[in-house]
Amino acid sequence: MAQILGIDTSNYTTSAAVLDLETGTVHQEKQLLPVKAGAAGLRQSDAVFHHTRQLPELLERLQSRMQEKELCAIGVSSRPRNLEGSYMPCFLTGLGTARSIASVNGLPLHVTSHQIGHVLAALYSAGKLAFCKQSFLAFHVSGGTTDSLYCEPDETDLLRITPCGTSLDLKAGQAIDRVGLMLGMQFPCGAALEQLALQSRKQMRVRPVIRGMDCCLSGLENKCRSMLEQGELPEDIAKFCLLTVAETIIAMTKAAQEKYGALPVIYAGGVMSNRMIRPMLSAQAECYFAEPDCACDNAVGVAVYGALREKRGALWQF
């Protein structure tokens, strides 16, 4: 049986993965892009430079895996979303590499969006790839997106994604990172902020700001800064931040289900690996989560996309 190679070069992570079509197992290598201390992100020119340096190293680490069984196709992400005008230069690094490998080896190349990769990675790791045959709701919650999505089968691109709601200002991951930097943490701040928030014993109530199916999160940053200036404990500020994000996603989920019905929900994106947020969402609806290694930016989903486009392997049974 053969394997699929997946490549994803997102704004903050270089990743490559090999998916075995016989066993359904995946082997992944990924590496965060370096961000200077105190900085809140990367310029696209810097992201492209670091991907150009890191991607060959990751593929070299996967070389022994790729030699075990033949490659039959390549999957790659080329843009953030499947929407007109969706573009980021960082994805050109992965796309160019994938095109070269496919051309030299005479392999099919299956190109998709980073967002579809996130959704498929979540479905794969949750054992719910069969959802691709039905309608469902998905959330992509990360540093660059806070999106609720209506997903349905599509003959051309496997999934047709209709945007439902989004953040009208800060994205959830941005808000978390800004609060973390405010508290002296190193970017990206999600894991450290979670650890700090779990130390809080303060009882608090939060009120998400919802506009239809959209949300606003800039007030979260302002409130946390005010709490810091008033001398509140860092762990309480961290907890307030994460509770606000959780309640915001809950409210957006309810709004989407009011429009599309009580469909199952799959949560993807780095923010959805948070151990404080996940239990709160689980109590609200029939929902499933990407495993932590498939929640953050990864190449697993685009490898799955390539496998599904090839229609090889018993992927629906995973």
Buried (B, 14 or more C-beta within 10 A) or exposed (E): EBBBBBBBBBBBBBBBBBBBBEEBEBBBBBBBBEBEEEEBBBEEEBBBBBBBBBBEEBBEBBEEBBEEBEBBBBBBBBBBBBEEEBEBBBBBBBBBBBBEBBEEEEBEBBBBBBBBBBBBBBBBBBEBBEBBEEBBBBBBBBBBBBBBBBBBEEEEBBBBBEBBBBBEBBBBBBBBBBBBBBBEBBBBBBBBBBEBBEEBEEEEEBEBBBEEBBBBBBBBBEBBBEBBEEEBBBBBBBBBBBBBBBBBBBBBBEBBBEEBEEBBBBBBBBBBBBEBBBEBBEEBBEBBBBBBBBBBBBBBBBBBBBBBBBEBBEBEEB
